[in-house]
């Protein structure tokens, strides 16, 4: 049976690993939030620019998903 000191050391290592993993997850979440915020700002700027010029170019995005059976979809699932 392992000693109490060894068990304590193993627990510290596991706790550190879990903390590191949680930190990585938080970092990725923050990066995604920042990315979505930048994308929202970019889309808002494009919409505002299109509104000023009366142009609709670049403001319509495809709503079909790759592999969908709808006519005009980006890719065919065959």
C-alpha positions, 0 to 999 in steps of 0.5 A: 500500500502506498504511503500517505505522502505518496498518495498526497503527491499523486493527489496534488499532481491530479489536482494540478492537471485538472486545474491546467485542463480547466484553464485551457478550457477557459482560454479556448472559451474566451478565444471563441467569445472574442472571435464571435465578437469580432465577427459580429462587429465585422458583420455589423460594419458590412451591414451598415456599409451596405445600408449606406450604399444601397448595395446588397452584395456581401450581405446575403449568406448561404443558409444551406449546409454542405450535404443538404438535398436542397437545390443550389446547395454548396456541395452534393452528398452523392 
